[in-house]
Amino acid sequence: MNYRHVYHAGNFADVLKHVVLIALIEALKTKQTPFAVLDTHAGAGRYSLASEEALKTGEFRDGVMRLLSAERLPTLVHAYLNLVRSQNGSQTYPGSPLIAAQLLRDSDRLMLCEVQDAEVASLRQLFARDARVAVHQRDGYQAMSALLPPPEKRGLVLIDPPFEAQEQEFRIIEDALAAAHKRFANGVYAVWYPIKLRQSVLPFHRWLKESGMRKVLVAEICVHPDNSALRLNGCGMAIVNAPYKLDRTLAEILPTLATTLAQSRYAQFKLEWLVED
Ligand SMILES: C[S@@+](CC[C@H](N)C(=O)[O-])C[C@H]1O[C@@H](n2cnc3c(N)ncnc32)[C@H](O)[C@@H]1O
């Protein structure tokens, strides 16, 4: 595996993913009963934006840094930026595990799966003293069968693979999602996906529409036109069992994200129910 998330930490794709993650966790917290979060592709948990790797691509400059200097942002984006600022004055960018851990209550749990040794070591160090967090060095897709349903019977599964298998990754996600949904039908599932060529995403959307899953919402931003296979033009989050009012929450933030993160005049956002209730 060549993929190291530090090269991409804090880029526009992380921004969308992490703002949606916060919205989902806050929605789950509106009920008092405990829940579990399974992060199937957890990464290192936090990343130095002053590291050689992050500076080499500088992707965070067109991502989180743009928002940090923006004005009049929606409340949810402020909550996200406050989490970022709480990490060493924005020199360190929090990954999904750290964002989730900061939002969970004492009674909630976080399960993290990761395969690379260095990332696992980082996660173990980061959460050594947090009894709510379990780190598993294992395949995240297989873990979806092994660790679901959680005993809490409520939960969120974040699926954020590096897409090294390119379009084939969508098929792997579909299989894992279908198997997990059979075991844990009322879980909330959030899948991050890249947008290069628009037509590469359409079969996944079609599959979601025909899967029998309910309340499937997609939120996307494109910072470039979605017509080139050669670069990451945008990204989306597909949410299964989207919580009540999530569409309204995301409708408030997507226009701001698309405008602030735009890298061309063709930047756009999309919020669409693939399957309603
Ligand atoms: C996009 S990064 C994750 C970023 C993280 N979710 C975040 O938002 O901060 C994808 C991670 O998945 C890991 N990975 C790749 N294949 C995996 C697998 N089969 N199971 C679990 N983790 C995997 C990679 O090592 C990489 O760290």
The ligand as a Gaussian input file, in Angstrom:
#p B3LYP/6-31G(d) Opt

LIG

0 1
 C       -8.411000       8.114000       3.629000
 S       -7.415000       7.398000       4.849000
 C       -8.379000       7.523000       6.301000
 C       -8.547000       8.897000       6.844000
 C       -9.380000       8.977000       8.096000
 N      -10.640000       8.262000       7.961000
 C       -9.676000      10.425000       8.436000
 O      -10.698000      10.946000       7.991000
 O       -8.899000      11.009000       9.173000
 C       -7.556000       5.700000       4.502000
 C       -6.807000       4.789000       5.455000
 O       -7.245000       3.451000       5.232000
 C       -6.178000       2.568000       5.498000
 N       -6.547000       1.300000       4.868000
 C       -6.333000       0.884000       3.602000
 N       -6.901000      -0.314000       3.398000
 C       -7.514000      -0.666000       4.555000
 C       -8.305000      -1.775000       4.962000
 N       -8.583000      -2.777000       4.127000
 N       -8.791000      -1.779000       6.217000
 C       -8.522000      -0.760000       7.083000
 N       -7.781000       0.320000       6.750000
 C       -7.290000       0.364000       5.502000
 C       -4.982000       3.293000       4.937000
 O       -3.798000       2.825000       5.552000
 C       -5.296000       4.747000       5.273000
 O       -4.671000       5.137000       6.461000

